């Protein structure tokens, strides 16, 4: 799978126009908002990701989006803010991921550790899980899946190395037209075989291009995003778009697969 990584700071006018087109494609498939309804467009080979980094809340943050987290080093409210997908992460940082797809299907997220010698840990299926939406992994425009869920304990991933030479984690995000059979999900992550994941990648991987939302990194969580992340409401055409968008070279009806590397900085 090849991914053309494009920096937000270096976006050309062409990049901005392309991202705007992808945004319109996703928005057109969301439920209508209060404004003018966009007509549905044909291209749905788009996956949107927002990587949220939790920081201590500020007085200007909406109280409704804060999370009360009790920890020795900082006990108090935390607010998620957007970061670009290629932002280096430090050990101890708290991260949450939101996923939305323009193509209706079934969402799967696989996680594995990456090490300095090029090796990887065993892959684990971290979504679907009975701890998030009761195992419901149906995906569609406007439907947001948050990992971990905001009501999970804790409601974030804490970046930690599993061994000294770990330099990152690799998330494989997959949207299939039909549920994958014979996956026995539970409340804990499901260990997968490397051979099974390699087979899926051989069958379904395709080239993709990634673009960031221009000027949106650093903005805090909105109440609409929180409500949608809780599964209580779908995002509408009036609501914010994902921070990072991937356009996959896949035909209508084919699975969509992307890889999201999370870099742990030294």
N, C-alpha and C positions, 0 to 999 in steps of 0.2 A: 504494500500500500504506500503510495507516495502522497505527501502532504506538502503543499507550498505554504510555508509559514511567512506571514506578512506582518510587519510591525505596525502597530497603531500609529506610532509617531511618524513613520515614513509612508503613510498611505498617500497614494496619488489620487488625483481627481477620478481616474478610472476605477480605483479601488473603492472610493466612497460611493460612486455611482453604482458599482456592482453590488456593494453591500446594501444599498438602498433598494435595489431590485429584489434581493433575497428577503429583505425585511417585508417588502410588499407582498411577496409570495406567501410568507408565513402569516402575516396579518390578515390577508384575504381569507384564510381558512379558519381564523378564530371567530367566535361569535361576535355579532355586531355590538358596537358600543353605543354611546349617545350621539356620536357625530355621524358623518356620512359613511355609509356602508361600502366597503371596497368589494368589487366583484371578484369572485374566485378566479385565480390563475391556475395554469396547468402544472407548473413545475413544483413538485412537493418533495424533491430529494434533498431536503434541508434538515439539519439537526442543530438546535440551538442549545448552548451551554452557558450557564453563568456560574463562575467560580466566586464564592463569597468568602472573604476573610473576616472573621469576627474581631472587632476591636472594642475597647472600652467605650461605652456610649458617651456622647456629647450632649450638651443642653439643647442643641439645635435639632437633634434626632427626634423623629416622631416616637412618642412613648409607646405607641401601639406595636412597634416593630422590635422593641428591645427584648432581650432574653435575660432573665435573672440566672446567673451561673455562680455557684459557690465553689471557689478554689482558694487555696492558701495564698497564692501570689496576687490574686485580685478577685475579691468577692463583690459582685455588683452587676449592673446591667451591661450587656454587650450588644453591639449593633453590627449586623452583617453589611459589608460594603463590597462592591464589585471590584474584581481585579482581572487583568488580562490573563488568558489561559497560559501564557508562557512566563508568568511572573515567578521568579525563584522564591521558594518557600523556606522558612527557617524552622528548625526543630522547635516544637512547642507551640507553633501557630495553630489556630483553630480554623478549620476549613469546612465549608458546606458546599454542595454542588446541586444546582437546579438544571433539569433537562426538559426540553420541549421539542417536539418534532412536528414538522408540517405533514409528514406521511403517517396516516393512521396505521397502527399495527400493535406490536407487543415489544416492550422494552426490556433489555437485559444489559446488566453492567457487570463486567468482570475486572477484577483487580489482581495485580501481582507486583511484587517488589522487584526493582532492578538494581543490580550490583555493579561495582566498578570494573569487575573482570568480564562484564558482558553477559553474565548468567542472570537468571530470573528465578524467583520463588515459584512454588506451585500456584496456579491460578485459582481464584475463588470467585464464585458468583455472589455478589453483594446485593444485587437486586434482580429479580423480585425476592422479597423476604416477607414472612408473615408479620414482621414488626412494622412494615411500611405499607399502608393502605390494605392491610389484611392479605397481602399477596397479590392484589390486583395490579397487573402490569400493562393494562391497556394504555396505549399512547395515542395522542391526537393533538392537533393544534389547539392551544388554549389550556390543555391539561399539563400541569407542571408536576414533575416528580422531584422531590428533594431527598438527597441522600447525605447524611442521615435525616430522618424526618425531624421536624421542629419540635415534636413532642417526645422524641427519643431521649434517652438518658445515657450519655450526654448527647446533645443535639448537634454534634460536630465531630469531624475527624481531627485528632491531634497529631500533627506531623512528628513521627518518631522513627528513628532508624531501627530496623529489626536486627541489624548487625553493623559493625563499624563502617564497612565499605558500601553500604546502601547509598545510592545517589539519587534515587527517585522511585516513583510508583508509576505504573502504566495502567490506565483505565481503558478498557475496550468497551465501546458503547454500540449496541446492536439493536436495530428495529426490524422485526420480521413480520411478514404478512400473516403468519399463523403462529400459534404458540409452539415452542420447542417441546417435543414430547420427552417423557421419562426423566424430567428434572424434579427431584423430590425436595422441594423447598421447605424450609422450616423457619424458626426464629433466628437461627444463627446462619452465618455465611456458609455456602455449600462448596466444598472442595471439588474442583473439576480436574480431569486429567489433561496434561499438556497436549496429548494426542487429540483429544476432542476439540480443544480450542484451536489447535493448528488446522484441523479439518475445517472448522467453521471459517477460519481466515482464508484458507485456500479456496473455499467455495464462494465466499461472499465479499471478500475484500475488494475495494475499488479505489481508484484515485479520488482524492478530495482536496478542496481548497478551503483555507480558513481565513476569515476576516473578523477583526474586532469592530465593535460599535464605536465609531469615532467620538471622542470626547466624553464617554460614559464611564470609564474606569474611575473608581474612587467614589462613585455615587452610592448612597446608602439604600438599603432595602426599602421598598415601599409597602404600604399596608395592603395594596392589591396583590403584590407578589407573595406576601406572607399568607394571606387568605387562600390564594391559589395553591401555595406550597402545602398548606394544611389539608388540601383536598376539598375545601368547603365551597369553592367557586372556581369557574374557569376564567382565565385571562381573556379580555375582550380586545377589540381593535383599538381601544383607547389606552390600553395599559402598556407598560414598558416592554421592550423586546430583550431577548437574551444578549448578554455581553459579547459572546463569541459565537459565530455562525459558521457551520461547515456545509458546503455544497458538495454532495457526493455524486460521482459519475455512475449513477445506477438508473436502470430503466424503470418505468412505472411497474409497480407490483413486485420489484425485486427487494431483497433485504438491504438495509443501509447499515454500514459499519464504519466507525471512525475510531481512532486511537487518541487518547488525551494523556500525554506524559506530564507528570507533576514532578518538578525538579526540586530536590532538597539541597539548598545552598550550603556551602561550607562555612 
